[in-house]
Amino acid sequence: MARNEQLIRQHKLLQLLEFSRFGRTVEELRGDLVADLGLTTLHGRTVRRDIEALQAAGYDIQNEQVERGKVYKLGRNHTAVHEIAFSATELIALAIGRELLTPLMGTQYWQGIETFWNKVQEAIPEGVYEHYERYRRVLYVSGTPSKTYAAQSGMLKTITRCILEHRVVEIQYKSIGREASQRRIEPYALAVHQSSIYVIAAAPEVADASERLRNWKLDRFQQATVTDDYFKPDPKVDLAKFLSKSIGIFSGETSTEVKIRVGPRSASYLKEDPWHPDQTLEPTEQVAEGETPDPNADQILTVPASHPRELLPKVLALGADAEVISPPEYREAVASVIKTLAQKYQ
């Protein structure tokens, strides 16, 4: 058993009791724990011991005999502890955050977001909610994706468990244009990028340590199975740094500095909506000290990238107002696509 498996199970047990209005039997709790945590087996005695441990820790867990058997539920002393007062401004921020997180719809994370939002609506005074509704109509969130991960919710629970317990996952993975293959991965974390969920995981068979960590798109998982093998996470892995190396999801230990000549109009757009926090925009020609750069001149955009494919849609979206200068392989990748498009549109 992993060192933190018991804590994870007990925390989930508290969540199940909190969501249950009429209480749950031990068998019902056992079934929910198995489903939500992706467990293979769990004995009822273990659930009872977890309940007793939580009671000993001071949680107000009560039981009563009903028609379907003995049920457990949280007492009022527990549920009243976490009451929070909300202002209209805080509700607006929470509502906007909820809408921005729609890529998580269909996952256990979205379930938590929805249940919390429902509790907030029930707990706040009517006057505060009316004030919130009035101001909420001032700001709208658009462009959020319609896709959900309901079909992958089971696999997501399995992967989450393996991340927490440092277990190897056996997956069936189908890349676009390829046959599905069986792989073994060591999952470190999950990442949301442009409405899609990715699993940041190491490929054990890759010898080069700098190339082992990769991003695996959850949409391409056909199956995910927990194994009995554990892995030791690399303490040198910095996930925040790993994900910030590039403008897209093709991230890694190293990135390439790409230089792109852009017109003044595109330069203005790139200042409003940067591709990357580390990007720079500089005049194409050196400006003498004290002189003001010509606002109508082209500029050189320097931005980190890990693969030409993540740069292609961004460069092509700027049309003739952008030209990749270096490195050669990135310039050639764009040129090849433009050549193919020119032939199609002749």
C-alpha positions as CSV (number, residue, x, y, z in Angstrom):
1,M,0.0,0.0,0.0
2,A,1.3,3.5,-0.9
3,R,2.1,5.7,2.1
4,N,-0.6,8.2,1.3
5,E,-3.3,5.8,0.0
6,Q,-5.1,5.7,3.3
7,L,-5.2,9.5,3.6
8,I,-6.5,9.8,0.0
9,R,-9.2,7.2,0.8
10,Q,-10.3,8.9,4.0
11,H,-10.4,12.3,2.3
12,K,-12.6,10.9,-0.5
13,L,-14.8,9.2,2.2
14,L,-15.4,12.6,3.8
15,Q,-16.4,14.0,0.4
16,L,-18.9,11.2,-0.1
17,L,-20.4,11.7,3.3
18,E,-20.6,15.5,2.7
19,F,-22.5,15.0,-0.6
20,S,-24.9,12.5,0.9
21,R,-28.0,14.0,2.4
22,F,-29.6,10.8,3.7
23,G,-26.4,8.9,4.6
24,R,-24.6,6.0,3.1
25,T,-24.2,2.4,4.2
26,V,-20.7,0.9,4.4
27,E,-21.3,-1.1,1.3
28,E,-22.5,1.9,-0.6
29,L,-19.4,3.9,0.5
30,R,-17.2,1.0,-0.4
31,G,-18.7,0.9,-4.0
32,D,-18.3,4.6,-4.4
33,L,-14.6,4.5,-3.2
34,V,-13.8,1.7,-5.6
35,A,-15.4,3.6,-8.6
36,D,-14.1,7.1,-7.7
37,L,-10.5,6.1,-6.8
38,G,-10.1,3.4,-9.5
39,L,-9.4,0.7,-6.9
40,T,-9.3,-3.0,-7.8
41,T,-10.5,-4.3,-4.4
42,L,-11.6,-2.8,-1.1
43,H,-13.0,-4.6,2.0
44,G,-15.9,-3.3,4.0
45,R,-13.8,-3.6,7.2
46,T,-11.3,-1.1,5.8
47,V,-14.1,1.4,5.2
48,R,-15.3,0.9,8.8
49,R,-11.8,1.4,10.1
50,D,-11.5,4.6,8.1
51,I,-14.8,5.9,9.5
52,E,-13.6,5.1,13.1
53,A,-10.2,6.9,12.4
54,L,-12.1,10.0,11.2
55,Q,-14.3,10.0,14.2
56,A,-11.3,9.7,16.5
57,A,-9.8,12.6,14.7
58,G,-12.8,14.8,15.7
59,Y,-15.0,14.5,12.7
60,D,-18.7,14.4,13.6
61,I,-19.8,11.3,11.7
62,Q,-23.0,9.9,13.0
63,N,-24.9,6.7,12.2
64,E,-28.5,5.5,12.4
65,Q,-30.5,2.5,11.5
66,V,-32.8,2.8,8.5
67,E,-34.7,0.4,6.3
68,R,-31.7,-0.3,4.0
69,G,-29.4,-0.8,7.0
70,K,-27.0,1.3,9.1
71,V,-26.1,4.5,7.4
72,Y,-23.4,7.1,8.2
73,K,-23.6,10.8,7.6
74,L,-21.9,14.0,8.8
75,G,-23.5,15.7,11.8
76,R,-24.4,19.4,12.0
77,N,-21.3,20.1,14.0
78,H,-19.2,19.3,11.0
79,T,-21.1,20.9,8.2
80,A,-21.4,24.2,10.1
81,V,-17.7,24.5,10.5
82,H,-17.0,25.4,6.9
83,E,-19.7,28.1,6.3
84,I,-18.2,31.0,4.3
85,A,-19.7,34.4,3.6
86,F,-19.5,35.6,0.0
87,S,-19.6,39.1,-1.5
88,A,-21.1,39.8,-4.9
89,T,-17.6,40.5,-6.3
90,E,-16.3,37.1,-5.1
91,L,-19.3,35.4,-6.6
92,I,-18.6,37.0,-10.0
93,A,-15.0,35.8,-9.8
94,L,-16.1,32.3,-8.9
95,A,-18.7,32.2,-11.7
96,I,-16.1,33.3,-14.3
97,G,-13.6,30.8,-13.1
98,R,-16.3,28.1,-13.3
99,E,-17.0,29.0,-17.0
100,L,-13.4,29.0,-17.9
101,L,-13.0,25.5,-16.5
102,T,-15.6,23.9,-18.8
103,P,-12.8,21.8,-20.5
104,L,-13.0,19.7,-17.3
105,M,-16.7,19.0,-17.8
106,G,-17.4,15.3,-17.4
107,T,-14.6,14.8,-14.9
108,Q,-14.6,14.4,-11.2
109,Y,-13.1,17.9,-11.0
110,W,-16.1,19.4,-12.7
111,Q,-18.4,17.5,-10.3
112,G,-16.6,19.2,-7.4
113,I,-16.9,22.6,-9.1
114,E,-20.7,22.1,-9.7
115,T,-21.4,20.8,-6.2
116,F,-19.5,23.7,-4.6
117,W,-21.3,26.2,-6.9
118,N,-24.6,24.8,-5.8
119,K,-23.7,25.0,-2.2
120,V,-22.7,28.6,-2.6
121,Q,-26.0,29.5,-4.3
122,E,-27.9,27.8,-1.4
123,A,-25.9,29.5,1.3
124,I,-25.8,33.1,0.3
125,P,-28.6,35.6,1.2
126,E,-31.1,36.4,-1.5
127,G,-30.1,40.1,-1.5
128,V,-26.5,39.3,-2.2
129,Y,-27.4,36.9,-5.0
130,E,-29.6,39.5,-6.7
131,H,-26.8,42.0,-6.4
132,Y,-24.5,39.4,-8.0
133,E,-26.9,38.7,-10.8
134,R,-27.2,42.3,-11.7
135,Y,-23.4,42.7,-12.0
136,R,-22.9,39.3,-13.6
137,R,-24.7,40.6,-16.7
138,V,-22.0,43.1,-17.2
139,L,-19.4,40.5,-18.1
140,Y,-19.8,37.4,-20.3
141,V,-17.4,34.6,-21.0
142,S,-17.4,33.3,-24.6
143,G,-15.3,31.0,-26.7
144,T,-15.3,28.2,-24.1
145,P,-15.2,24.7,-25.7
146,S,-18.1,22.4,-26.1
147,K,-16.1,19.1,-25.7
148,T,-16.3,17.1,-22.5
149,Y,-14.4,14.2,-21.0
150,A,-17.3,12.3,-19.7
151,A,-16.3,9.2,-21.8
152,Q,-12.8,9.3,-20.3
153,S,-13.9,10.0,-16.7
154,G,-13.0,6.4,-15.6
155,M,-9.6,6.5,-17.1
156,L,-9.0,10.0,-15.6
157,K,-9.7,8.6,-12.1
158,T,-7.3,5.7,-12.7
159,I,-4.6,8.1,-13.9
160,T,-5.1,10.5,-11.0
161,R,-4.8,7.6,-8.6
162,C,-1.5,6.5,-10.2
163,I,-0.2,10.1,-10.1
164,L,-0.8,10.3,-6.4
165,E,0.6,6.8,-5.7
166,H,3.4,7.0,-8.2
167,R,2.2,3.9,-10.0
168,V,3.0,2.8,-13.6
169,V,0.0,2.9,-15.9
170,E,-0.5,0.6,-18.8
171,I,-2.3,2.4,-21.6
172,Q,-3.6,1.7,-25.1
173,Y,-2.7,4.9,-27.0
174,K,-3.7,5.8,-30.6
175,S,-1.9,8.7,-32.2
176,I,-3.5,10.3,-35.2
177,G,-2.7,8.3,-38.4
178,R,-1.2,5.4,-36.4
179,E,-2.4,2.1,-35.1
180,A,-3.1,1.8,-31.3
181,S,-0.2,0.6,-29.3
182,Q,0.3,-0.7,-25.7
183,R,2.5,1.6,-23.7
184,R,3.7,1.8,-20.0
185,I,4.0,5.4,-18.7
186,E,5.0,7.0,-15.4
187,P,2.4,9.8,-14.8
188,Y,3.5,13.0,-13.0
189,A,0.6,15.4,-13.5
190,L,-2.3,16.5,-15.6
191,A,-2.4,19.7,-17.7
192,V,-5.2,21.6,-19.5
193,H,-4.1,23.2,-22.7
194,Q,-6.6,24.9,-25.1
195,S,-9.6,22.9,-24.0
196,S,-7.8,19.5,-24.0
197,I,-6.4,17.5,-21.0
198,Y,-2.9,16.1,-21.3
199,V,-1.1,13.6,-19.1
200,I,2.5,14.6,-18.3
201,A,4.2,11.3,-18.1
202,A,7.6,9.7,-18.6
203,A,8.2,6.9,-21.1
204,P,10.4,4.4,-19.2
205,E,11.9,2.9,-22.4
206,V,13.5,6.2,-23.4
207,A,17.1,6.1,-22.4
208,D,17.8,9.9,-22.7
209,A,16.6,11.4,-19.5
210,S,16.0,14.8,-21.2
211,E,13.5,13.2,-23.6
212,R,11.6,10.8,-21.2
213,L,9.0,13.3,-20.1
214,R,6.2,13.8,-22.6
215,N,2.7,15.1,-23.0
216,W,0.0,12.4,-23.8
217,K,-3.4,13.7,-25.0
218,L,-6.2,12.1,-23.0
219,D,-8.5,12.0,-26.0
220,R,-6.2,9.4,-27.5
221,F,-6.3,7.0,-24.6
222,Q,-8.4,3.9,-25.4
223,Q,-7.6,2.2,-22.1
224,A,-5.7,2.8,-18.9
225,T,-4.9,0.1,-16.3
226,V,-3.3,0.4,-12.9
227,T,-0.3,-1.9,-12.5
228,D,1.4,-3.2,-9.4
229,D,4.6,-1.5,-10.3
230,Y,5.7,1.7,-8.6
231,F,8.1,4.3,-9.9
232,K,10.3,6.9,-8.2
233,P,9.6,10.4,-9.5
234,D,12.7,12.3,-10.7
235,P,13.3,15.1,-8.1
236,K,14.9,17.2,-10.9
237,V,11.7,17.5,-12.8
238,D,10.2,21.0,-12.6
239,L,6.7,20.7,-14.2
240,A,6.1,24.4,-14.3
241,K,9.4,25.0,-16.1
242,F,8.7,22.0,-18.4
243,L,5.3,23.4,-19.5
244,S,6.6,27.0,-20.0
245,K,9.4,26.1,-22.5
246,S,7.2,26.6,-25.5
247,I,4.2,28.3,-27.0
248,G,2.3,25.1,-27.3
249,I,1.9,21.7,-25.7
250,F,5.0,20.2,-27.5
251,S,7.1,21.1,-24.4
252,G,10.3,19.6,-23.2
253,E,13.6,20.1,-21.5
254,T,14.9,22.3,-24.3
255,S,13.2,24.7,-26.8
256,T,14.2,26.4,-30.0
257,E,14.4,30.2,-30.3
258,V,12.4,31.1,-33.4
259,K,12.7,34.5,-35.2
260,I,9.8,35.7,-37.3
261,R,9.6,39.0,-39.2
262,V,6.2,40.5,-38.7
263,G,4.5,43.6,-40.1
264,P,3.4,46.6,-37.9
265,R,-0.2,45.4,-37.8
266,S,0.7,41.9,-36.6
267,A,3.2,43.4,-34.1
268,S,0.4,45.3,-32.5
269,Y,-1.7,42.2,-32.2
270,L,1.2,40.3,-30.7
271,K,1.6,43.0,-28.0
272,E,-2.1,42.7,-27.2
273,D,-2.2,38.9,-27.2
274,P,1.4,37.5,-26.7
275,W,2.1,34.0,-27.8
276,H,4.5,33.4,-24.9
277,P,5.5,35.4,-21.8
278,D,9.1,35.3,-22.8
279,Q,8.6,36.6,-26.4
280,T,10.4,39.7,-27.6
281,L,9.6,42.3,-30.3
282,E,12.5,44.3,-31.7
283,P,13.0,46.6,-34.7
284,T,14.5,45.0,-37.8
285,E,17.2,47.6,-37.8
286,Q,19.2,49.0,-34.9
287,V,17.8,52.4,-33.7
288,A,20.3,55.1,-32.7
289,E,20.2,56.1,-29.0
290,G,17.6,58.8,-28.4
291,E,15.7,58.0,-31.6
292,T,12.2,56.6,-31.7
293,P,11.6,53.4,-33.7
294,D,9.4,53.8,-36.8
295,P,6.0,52.5,-35.8
296,N,5.3,51.5,-39.4
297,A,8.4,49.3,-39.8
298,D,8.6,45.5,-39.6
299,Q,9.7,44.0,-36.3
300,I,11.4,40.7,-35.3
301,L,9.4,38.4,-33.0
302,T,11.6,36.0,-31.0
303,V,9.6,33.2,-29.4
304,P,10.5,29.8,-27.9
305,A,9.0,26.7,-29.6
306,S,9.5,22.9,-29.3
307,H,8.1,21.8,-32.7
308,P,7.3,23.4,-36.0
309,R,3.7,22.0,-35.8
310,E,2.8,24.2,-32.8
311,L,4.1,27.3,-34.7
312,L,2.5,26.6,-38.0
313,P,-1.2,27.6,-37.2
314,K,0.0,30.8,-35.5
315,V,2.3,31.9,-38.4
316,L,-0.3,31.0,-41.0
317,A,-3.0,33.0,-39.2
318,L,-0.9,36.1,-39.8
319,G,-0.9,35.4,-43.5
320,A,1.6,37.4,-45.6
321,D,2.3,39.7,-42.6
322,A,4.7,37.1,-41.1
323,E,7.8,35.4,-42.4
324,V,9.8,32.8,-40.4
325,I,13.5,33.8,-40.6
326,S,15.2,31.1,-38.5
327,P,16.0,28.3,-37.7
328,P,16.0,26.7,-41.2
329,E,13.9,23.7,-40.3
330,Y,11.0,25.9,-39.0
331,R,11.2,28.1,-42.1
332,E,11.2,25.1,-44.4
333,A,8.2,23.6,-42.5
334,V,6.1,26.7,-43.1
335,A,7.3,27.0,-46.7
336,S,6.3,23.4,-47.4
337,V,2.8,24.0,-46.2
338,I,2.5,27.3,-48.1
339,K,3.7,25.5,-51.3
340,T,1.0,22.8,-50.9
341,L,-1.7,25.4,-50.3
342,A,-0.6,27.4,-53.3
343,Q,-1.0,24.3,-55.5
344,K,-4.4,23.6,-54.1
345,Y,-5.7,27.2,-54.7
346,Q,-4.3,27.6,-58.2
